[in-house]
Amino acid sequence: MNIIDIMLKRYNPHGEDELINALKEIFQEIALLGLYRGGFFEKAVFYGGTALRILYGLDRFSEDLDFSLLEKNRDFDISRYFPYIIEEFEALGIKVQLSKKTKKSKTDIESAFLKNDTSIHLLDIEANGLESVHSGRKLKIKLEIDTNPPLKFQSESQTLLLPTTFNVRTMTLPNLYAGKMHALLFRTWKNRVKGRDWFDFEWYVKNQIKLNLEHLSQRMIESGNLKDKSLTKELFFDLLYAKIETVNITQAIDEVRPFVKDQRVFDFWSKEYFKLLASKVKII
């Protein structure tokens, strides 16, 4: 039994979608190990929904690996860490490609894509449900790093045990919460709703995590969402309740549904439910 088999035992996947989600997460953890080996976490922190999932137990799958530099550096080059990531996959007999996204215009986000070269049929794994996979699908994971990030956040080190024991530097939960609330309040998805934002919001409230208002304020200032006033608790709650009034619950559920195993969690979702959650938000 190889390490992929061991890691898959945590999921017991049934069917193609569950297996793909599980393998994506395993690949994410292997990529994190490669970044650790290369010293990446001396310069950056892991944040976003995938960090919340892998490090803190969020009960939904997540697609991308998001990072933020500890200090602003627009010249940062993520590709220097590619060899370390590739080496970890090759040590497990998995061939992957890593390519840096070519920028059409200057932005503060460095992006890269990790793809495996072979169909998941050809990976040396023993997974329940693999026999039902017929599409020959390959895995693709996006890595993004903010090279000009909002600061005023705190970080900490978390330990992962697989594929081997290693440490990942991440934002603390109150700062991850601030990043999520900034996305929830101001994400521009045209007419679409990102249900994953609302799922994560529910998780933070249920786990009684305190929101770092200072970091949220800094994010809003640097993104142009807060100009002529300071972010008070009163203003934050005004923005949150106003956002709840606009959310399309059906679209939110449809968007997040593929990433959640237990679909019963959506039974209570409504504007009234999210207002109840908003009333229980704790702030630092």
N, C-alpha and C positions, 0 to 999 in steps of 0.2 A: 504494500500500500504506500503510495507516494504522498507528499505533503498536500497536493491538491485534493486527494481523496479525504485526507484527514480534515482539511478545512471545510470541505463540502458536507461533512457529517453534522456541522452546526445547522444546516439548512433543511435537510431532507426534502429536496425539491421534487415536485411532481409536475411534469409537463414542461414544455419548451420555455415559456416565459419565466417561470420560477427558476429554472436552471440557468437561463441567461442572466437573470438578476444576480443569482448567487455567484456565478463565475465572474461577472463584472466586479463584484465587491472583492472577490479574492484577488483579481488582477489589480485592483486599486491598492490593496494592502501590499502586494509585491512591489508595486511602483513606489509606495511610501518607504518600503525598506531600502530600495535603491537610492532614493533621495537622502535617507538617513546615512547610508554608507558614504555618500558623496559630501556630507557636511552641509546639506541644504538647510537644515533646520537651525543652523547657526545664524542664518540670515533671514529666515522666513518662518511664518506660522501657517498652520493648516486651519481653514475655517470653512463655514458654509454647511449645507445639509449633510454632505458626506462625512465631514468631521463629526457632526452631531450623531450620525448613525454609527460610525466605526468606533468612536472614542467614548460616546456617552449612552449608546443604546437606543437611539431613536428607532421606532418600530416601522420604518419604511425604507425602501431602497432609494439610493441616490445615484445620479449618473456621472457627475463631473468631480474632479479634484480641484478645489479652489484654495489659493494661497495668497498671503499678504506679506510683503517685506516688512521687516522690523524697522527699517529706515528707508526713506524715499531714495530711489536710485533708478532713474529712467533708462540708464544704460545696462541694467541687469540683463543677463542672457541666460535663459533657462536651458538652452541647448548644451551648455557645458556639463549638465548633470545627466544627459541622455546615456552616456556609456555605463554609468552606474546602474541605471534602471535596466538597460538591456542585459547587463551581466547577471542580474538577479533572475531574470526570466530564463536566460540561457542555462543557468545552473539547474533549473527545473525542467530543462528540455523543451522550452517553449520559445519559438521564434516570434519576435515582435518587431514592428517598425515604429520609430518615433520621428515625427516631422514637425518642425516649427511652422506655425501659420504665418504666411506672408501678409504683412499689413498693407492695406490699400491706402490707409491714412494713418497719421500718427496718433496712437492711443496710449493709455497708461496700462493696458492689459496685454501681457505676453501670453500667447496661446500656443499649445502644442497638442498633437493628437497621437495617441498610442493605439496601434492596431495589431492584432495577431495575424500571422500569415496563413494559419491553417484553420480549417473548419473545426468547430468544437468536437465533431465526430472523431477527429484524429488526435485530440489531446489524450494523453494516457491517463484517463480517469475512469472510475467505476461509480457512476451516478445513477441513482434511481431516477427514471424519467428520461434518461439519455436515449433509450430505445425509441421514444416517441418524437425525437427531434429529427426532422427530415430536410430542413431547409439548407443545411450546410452553412448556417450563419457564422459570421466572424464577429469578434468583439472590438468595440471602438470606445475609447475613453478620452475625454478632453481634459487637459490640464491648463489651468489659467492662474496667472499670478499678477497681482496688482503691484506695479512698480512705483506708484505714486499714491500710496494708501492714506486714508484718514488715520491719524494716530490717536493718542490718548486711550490706548487699550492696554490691558494686562494679559500676560501669557503664562502658560504653565506647561510642564512636560507630562505626557501620558505614555504609559508603557503598553505595547502590544506584544502578545506571546507567539503569534504565528504570522508569517511562515517561520520566524525565529524571534527571539526576544529582542526588541529594539524600542527606542523612544521617539516620540513625535512631539514637536512643540506646537501648541495650539493656543488660540485665544481662550481665556477663561469663559465659563458659561454666560456671565452677565454681558460680556462683549460679543459673544456669538449671538446672543439674544438681540443685542442692539443692531447687529448687521442684518438679522432676519427681519426685524421690525422696519428697518429702512427699506428693505426690498418689498415687504408687504405694503407699505404706505406709498411707495413711489415707483415701483417697477413699471416700466413702459412695455406692455405687451399688447398694445392696440386694444382690440375688443376682447382679447382672451384673458382668462383668469388663471393664475398659477395656484392651483389647489394645494401644492406642496407647501407654500408659504403659510396657508391657514392650518394645515396639518401640524406644522412645526410650532406655530403659535399656540395651538392647543397643548402640545407637549410641554412647552415652557411653562405655561400657566399651571397645568396639572402637577408638574414637578416643583412648583413654587420657586422657580429660578427668579432672581432679582435682575431687573433690566438696568444696564449702565446708561443712564440718560446722558451723561457727558460724552460718551463715545457716539451715541446716536446723534447728538447735537453736532459733533464734529463731522460725521458723515453727511449730515444734511447741509451743513455750511459749505463743505468742499464740493458737493454735488449741485449746489445752487438751489436747494430746496428750502433753505433758511437764510434770509438775507437781512431784513431790517429789524429782527426781533430775536430774543433769546428763547431757547426751548425750555419752557416751564412744564411742570407736570400737567397743568391745566391745558396748555396748548397741545401737548402730546395726546391727551385723552380726547380732545376735540377732533384731532386728526384721525385718531383710531375709530371713534364712533362714526365719523363721516365716511370713512372707508368701508366700514361694515355695511352702511346703508346702500352702498353701490355694488356690493359683491353679488355675483350670480352664483348661487349655491350649487345649482345643477352643473354648471360648467366647472366649478371648483372641484366637485367630486369626480367628474369625468376625467379631469386632468391628472389627479393624483391616484386614481383607482389602480392603474397598472403597477404601482410601486408598493401597494399595501396588500398583505396576505389576508388579513381578517377584515372582510368588507363590512362587518357589523359596526365598525367604528363610525360609520357615516350616518347611522340611524338618527342621531340627535342633531346633525348639522342643520343649522338654520341661522338667520340673522339674529334671532332672539338668543340662541345659544351662544353665538360669538359675542353678543353684548354682555351676557353673563360672564363669559371668560374675561372680557375686557375689564369688568368691574373687579376682577380678582388679580389684576396685574400688580406686581410688587416692583417698586423702583428704588434703586440705590440713591 
